[in-house]
Amino acid sequence: KEESRQLTQIQYIAWPDHGVPDDSSDFLDFVCLVRKKRAGREEPVVVHCSAGIGRTGVLITMETAMCLIECNQPVYPLDIVRTMRDQRAMMIQTPVSTILAILC
């Protein structure tokens, strides 16, 4: 039996390879848009960039932190990154991307 799936693709194009967005608030707005699209849905969200570890890691870190804040839980960004690296090695590659994930 063939199974069909509906996908919604959201693309953030203002993030240069091997850099970070010029406007971090613009990326934060993008993360909020992704969260809004995913709200109330049980289906998994697929997040991917070129290699699946740099920009993807920043987005997942920020989204995870937002979920923790909403649940009145403490947020430790470096712990989030460590946990992600247990599942995908090298998640968030550059120091500047790490800073963006932590400070945004």
Secondary structure, 3 states (H helix, E strand, C coil): CCCCCCCCCCCCCCCCCCCCCCCHHHHHHHHHHHHHHHCCCCCCCCCCCCCCCCHHHHHHHHHHHHHHHHCCCCCCHHHHHHHHHHHCCCCCCCHHHHHHHHHC
